[in-house]
Amino acid sequence: MGEPAAAAAAPSASTSTSGDRLPLVNDEIVTDSGKKYKLSAILGDGGYGTVFQSQDGDYKVAVKTEKFSKSQLKIEIHVMRAAMQNNCKHFCELIDCGTKGKDFDYVVMTLLGKDLHKLRSELPDRKFSLNTATRIGIQMLKACEELHRIGYVSRDIKPGNFAPGIKANRQSRTIFMYDFGLARKYIDKNNNVIPSRKEVGWRGTTRYGSLNAHKRLDLGRRDDLESWFYSLVEMTRGTLPWRNVTERANVQRAKEAARTSGRVQFLFETPAQYDKIFTIIDSYSFEAAPDYCLLTKYLNEAREERQLRDREHWDWEDETVSTTVTTITSFSDKELRAKHDQTPTVVGRSDRTNLRLFLFWYSVMINEFKNQVVPTAMLRNKANIALVPA
């Protein structure tokens, strides 16, 4: 997920001579207004699309292209235009867009740094400090609020769809949301919530999908927030209990256990406020308007208890790490990214702790499936951090 493709791989994306031909490195896209964008490097490559780096004067940009017959860029353009019209701060700027015959659609947008999934994976323990995790969480939540304010739900909230801006564009302190290939309008022309449909197909990424997604129910604002919360816990702890579970039905059972006998393990070493946030999100109905301010308040409360400073560097800035590689991948890569998400990865010095929690979690799940009660007292230390019972 988010791995930059080598330039040599580009030709495999464009073999057709009767349309659906993607551009290559060093090609030039000329827009309807006559503006030219030279495609200098590949940033992401998939079966239906390629993302290139380019330049707009002194401003570094990304050019996202998708095959004409497979393109999902129209919904992304609608979302980005609405975000610009409403002065949303956590969305890429839509600089240009268009279609090249029957070959490909393209969007020119803000160039971002590495996505949050990749940035976290590159750290020794595969987790952010609480300072960075909560600051990111607040900005991700604000991005969700902005998206909902303009009438859309993402249905695919996850760290891989968020990234910091780059220093060259003076945006490195801002976390941006991108990739709206699964976005959907949830309000009608009168700003009323569109009633929930009955059974629908799967939407999203298995690891972060809401329980409603597993049940094939219609997804609303609360489901975006549930996916956001799973992302927040993963960024804070470095893992989720179902990280290495591949069967979607078993992931659903693990998420259900996280509400009951496995709750302590799910929220292991997280602030007490996370438990409150989880309860609030679970209380929302499909039509309910989330209280984003209350959720933000709890995150700020956790920060204040620990006297965390807002102006600290991001964790990834503590090392000499390039943040100029964007990961704005195409809609067509979602299954590949999901598969990558579920691939077991060796983690740092917290391996034994994670293994112990993983094994304990499965014992909880097995007992729960047998309708047995597993006693798990919610213990907390002086720092108000959840502890696994001895």
C-alpha positions in Angstrom: 0.0 0.0 0.0 1.4 3.3 -1.0 4.7 1.9 -2.3 6.1 4.1 -5.1 6.4 2.3 -8.4 9.6 2.3 -10.4 9.5 4.2 -13.6 10.4 1.0 -15.5 7.0 -0.4 -14.6 5.1 2.3 -16.4 4.8 0.7 -19.9 2.8 -2.2 -18.5 0.0 0.2 -17.7 -0.6 1.3 -21.3 -0.8 -1.5 -23.8 -4.1 -0.8 -25.6 -4.1 0.9 -29.0 -7.9 1.4 -29.1 -8.3 3.8 -26.1 -7.5 3.4 -22.4 -3.9 4.4 -23.0 -2.2 5.9 -20.0 0.6 8.4 -20.3 4.2 7.6 -19.6 7.1 9.4 -17.8 8.3 12.4 -19.7 5.0 12.7 -21.6 3.3 16.1 -21.5 -0.3 16.7 -20.7 -1.7 19.8 -22.4 -5.0 21.0 -20.7 -7.9 22.6 -22.5 -6.6 26.0 -21.4 -3.2 25.3 -23.0 -1.4 24.7 -19.8 1.3 22.0 -19.9 2.3 19.5 -17.3 5.4 17.4 -17.9 5.2 14.0 -16.1 8.6 13.8 -14.4 8.2 10.7 -12.2 5.8 8.0 -11.2 4.5 8.2 -7.7 2.0 5.3 -7.8 1.0 2.7 -10.4 -2.0 0.4 -10.7 -3.9 -1.6 -13.2 -6.3 1.3 -14.1 -4.3 4.4 -13.2 -0.9 6.1 -12.6 0.0 9.0 -10.5 2.8 11.3 -11.6 4.8 14.1 -10.1 4.9 17.4 -12.1 5.4 21.1 -11.6 3.1 24.1 -11.8 5.5 27.0 -11.7 7.2 26.8 -8.3 4.5 24.6 -6.9 4.9 20.8 -6.9 1.8 18.9 -8.0 0.5 15.4 -8.5 -1.2 14.4 -11.8 -3.5 11.5 -11.2 -4.6 9.6 -14.4 -7.1 6.8 -14.8 -8.1 4.8 -17.9 -11.1 6.4 -19.6 -13.3 3.3 -19.4 -12.5 2.6 -15.7 -12.2 6.1 -14.3 -13.6 7.0 -11.0 -12.2 10.5 -11.1 -15.5 12.2 -11.6 -16.7 11.7 -8.1 -13.3 12.8 -6.8 -13.6 16.0 -8.9 -17.0 16.7 -7.4 -15.7 16.3 -3.9 -12.6 18.4 -4.4 -14.6 21.2 -6.1 -17.1 21.2 -3.3 -14.3 21.3 -0.7 -12.7 24.3 -2.5 -16.0 26.2 -2.7 -16.4 25.7 1.1 -12.9 26.6 2.1 -12.0 23.2 3.4 -8.5 23.1 4.9 -7.7 19.4 4.7 -8.3 18.7 1.1 -5.9 18.9 -1.9 -6.4 21.8 -4.2 -8.0 20.9 -7.5 -5.7 22.7 -9.9 -6.9 21.3 -13.2 -8.8 18.3 -14.7 -9.9 16.9 -18.0 -10.1 14.0 -20.4 -7.8 13.0 -23.2 -10.0 11.5 -25.8 -10.9 7.9 -24.9 -7.5 7.3 -23.4 -7.6 8.7 -19.9 -9.0 11.2 -17.4 -6.7 13.3 -15.3 -6.7 15.5 -12.2 -3.9 17.9 -11.3 -3.8 18.4 -7.5 -1.6 19.3 -4.5 1.4 17.0 -4.1 1.5 15.4 -0.7 4.1 13.5 1.4 4.0 9.8 2.2 0.7 8.6 3.5 0.2 8.0 7.3 0.2 4.2 6.9 3.7 4.3 5.3 5.0 6.9 7.8 3.9 4.8 10.7 5.3 1.5 9.2 8.7 3.1 8.8 9.0 3.8 12.6 10.8 1.3 14.8 7.7 0.2 16.8 5.3 0.9 13.9 3.4 3.5 16.0 3.4 7.2 16.6 4.0 8.9 19.9 0.8 9.9 21.7 1.6 13.5 20.8 1.8 12.9 17.1 -1.1 10.3 17.1 -3.5 12.6 18.8 -2.6 15.6 16.7 -3.1 13.6 13.6 -6.3 12.2 15.0 -7.7 15.7 15.5 -6.8 16.8 12.0 -8.2 13.6 10.5 -11.4 14.1 12.4 -11.6 17.7 11.2 -11.2 16.4 7.6 -14.1 14.0 8.2 -16.2 16.9 9.5 -15.4 19.0 6.4 -16.3 16.1 4.1 -19.6 15.6 5.9 -20.3 19.3 5.9 -20.1 19.4 2.1 -22.6 16.5 1.9 -20.4 13.4 1.3 -19.3 10.3 3.2 -15.9 8.7 2.4 -16.8 5.0 3.1 -13.0 4.4 3.1 -11.4 6.3 6.0 -8.0 4.9 6.8 -4.4 6.1 7.4 -3.5 5.3 3.8 -5.9 8.0 2.6 -4.3 10.7 4.6 -0.9 12.4 4.2 0.9 15.5 5.3 1.7 18.3 2.8 5.2 18.8 1.8 7.7 21.4 3.0 8.3 22.7 -0.5 4.7 23.8 -0.6 4.8 25.0 3.0 2.1 22.6 4.0 4.0 20.0 6.1 2.0 20.8 9.3 -1.4 20.0 7.7 -2.8 16.5 7.3 -4.8 16.1 4.0 -7.5 13.6 3.1 -7.5 12.3 -0.5 -8.8 9.4 -2.6 -12.6 9.7 -2.8 -13.3 6.9 -5.2 -15.8 5.4 -2.8 -17.4 8.6 -1.7 -21.1 9.1 -1.8 -23.6 11.9 -1.3 -25.6 11.3 1.9 -27.9 14.3 1.7 -30.4 15.3 -1.0 -30.8 18.7 -2.7 -32.8 19.9 0.3 -30.0 19.0 2.7 -32.0 16.1 4.2 -30.2 12.8 5.0 -31.0 10.3 2.3 -32.8 7.3 4.0 -30.6 4.3 4.6 -30.9 1.7 1.9 -31.3 -2.0 2.9 -28.5 -4.4 2.1 -25.7 -3.0 0.0 -22.3 -4.4 -1.2 -19.1 -4.2 0.7 -17.5 -0.8 0.8 -14.1 0.1 2.2 -11.0 -1.7 3.5 -11.5 -4.8 5.7 -9.1 -3.7 8.5 -10.9 -0.3 9.1 -14.4 -1.1 7.9 -17.3 -0.4 10.3 -19.5 -3.1 11.7 -22.2 -1.8 9.4 -19.9 -2.4 6.4 -19.4 -6.0 7.5 -23.2 -6.4 7.8 -23.6 -4.9 4.3 -25.6 -2.0 5.6 -25.7 1.5 4.2 -22.8 3.6 5.5 -23.2 7.1 7.0 -21.2 9.6 8.9 -21.0 7.4 12.0 -19.3 4.7 9.9 -16.6 7.2 8.7 -16.0 8.0 12.4 -15.8 4.3 13.4 -13.1 3.8 10.7 -11.4 6.9 11.9 -11.3 5.5 15.5 -9.8 2.2 14.4 -7.1 4.3 12.6 -6.5 6.4 15.8 -6.1 3.3 17.9 -3.7 1.7 15.4 -1.6 4.9 15.2 -1.4 5.1 19.0 -0.8 1.4 19.7 1.0 0.3 16.5 -1.5 -2.5 15.8 -5.1 -3.6 15.9 -6.0 -7.0 17.3 -7.3 -8.2 14.0 -4.3 -7.0 12.0 -3.3 -10.4 10.8 -6.8 -11.8 10.4 -7.5 -12.4 6.7 -11.1 -13.7 6.7 -13.6 -10.8 6.7 -16.1 -12.7 8.9 -13.4 -13.2 11.6 -12.5 -9.5 11.5 -16.1 -8.7 12.1 -16.1 -11.1 15.1 -13.0 -9.4 16.5 -14.6 -6.0 16.1 -17.7 -7.2 18.0 -15.5 -8.6 20.7 -13.8 -5.2 21.0 -17.1 -3.9 22.4 -17.4 -6.6 25.1 -14.9 -9.0 26.6 -12.0 -7.8 24.4 -12.5 -4.1 25.0 -9.5 -3.8 27.5 -7.2 -5.5 25.0 -8.4 -3.4 22.1 -7.7 -0.2 24.0 -4.5 -1.4 25.6 -2.2 1.5 26.5 -4.5 4.2 25.2 -5.8 7.2 27.1 -9.1 6.8 29.1 -10.7 9.3 26.7 -10.5 6.8 23.9 -13.0 4.5 25.7 -15.4 7.5 25.9 -14.9 8.3 22.2 -15.6 4.7 21.2 -18.8 4.7 23.3 -20.0 7.9 21.7 -19.4 6.8 18.1 -21.2 3.5 18.8 -24.2 5.4 20.1 -24.8 7.3 16.8 -27.6 6.2 14.5 -27.3 6.3 10.7 -29.1 9.7 10.6 -27.4 11.3 13.6 -25.2 14.3 13.2 -21.9 13.5 15.1 -20.7 15.9 17.7 -17.2 16.5 16.3 -16.5 19.2 18.9 -17.1 16.7 21.8 -14.8 14.1 20.2 -12.1 16.7 19.7 -12.6 17.9 23.3 -11.8 14.4 24.6 -8.6 14.2 22.5 -7.5 17.6 23.7 -8.3 16.5 27.2 -6.0 13.5 26.8 -3.3 15.8 25.5 -3.7 18.3 28.4 -3.4 15.6 31.0 0.0 14.8 29.7 1.0 18.4 28.9 1.7 17.5 25.3 2.8 20.5 23.2 1.1 21.4 19.9 4.2 22.7 18.2 6.3 19.6 18.4 7.7 18.1 15.3 5.9 15.1 13.7 7.6 11.8 14.6 8.8 11.3 11.1 10.6 14.6 11.1 12.9 13.4 13.9 14.8 11.4 11.3 16.2 12.3 7.9 13.3 11.0 5.9 12.1 12.0 2.5 8.5 13.2 2.6 8.3 14.2 -1.1 6.9 10.9 -2.3 3.1 11.0 -2.5 0.8 8.0 -2.4 -2.3 9.2 -4.1 -3.1 5.9 -5.6 -6.0 5.1 -7.9 -9.4 3.7 -7.1 -8.5 0.5 -9.0 -5.8 -0.4 -6.5 -8.1 -0.7 -3.4 -8.1 -4.5 -3.4 -4.3 -4.6 -3.8 -3.9 -2.1 -1.0 -6.3 -4.1 1.3 -4.3 -7.3 0.6 -1.1 -5.4 1.5 -2.7 -4.1 4.7 -3.3 -7.7 5.8 0.2 -9.0 5.1 2.0 -9.9 8.3 4.9 -7.6 9.0 7.8 -7.9 11.5 7.5 -5.1 14.0 10.1 -3.6 16.3 11.0 -4.2 19.9 7.3 -4.5 20.9 7.0 -7.9 19.1 6.6 -9.9 22.3 4.0 -7.5 23.7 2.0 -7.6 20.5 2.2 -11.4 20.3 1.0 -11.8 23.9 -1.9 -9.5 23.2 -2.7 -11.3 19.9 -2.8 -14.7 21.6 -4.9 -13.3 24.5 -7.3 -11.7 22.1 -7.9 -15.0 20.3 -8.6 -16.7 23.6 -11.1 -14.0 24.3 -12.7 -14.5 20.9 -12.9 -18.3 21.3 -14.5 -18.1 24.7 -16.9 -15.5 23.5 -18.0 -17.7 20.6 -18.7 -20.4 23.1 -21.0 -17.9 24.9 -18.7 -17.9 27.9 -17.9 -14.8 29.9 -14.3 -13.7 30.1 -13.7 -11.5 33.2 -11.6 -8.5 32.2 -11.4 -5.7 34.8 -10.7 -2.3 33.3 -7.5 -1.4 35.2 -5.8 1.9 34.7 -2.5 3.3 36.0 -1.7 6.7 37.3 -1.2 8.0 33.7 -4.8 6.9 33.0 -3.7 4.3 30.6 -5.6 1.0 30.1 -3.7 -2.0 31.4 -4.2 -5.7 30.5 -5.1 -7.7 33.6 -2.4 -9.9 34.9 
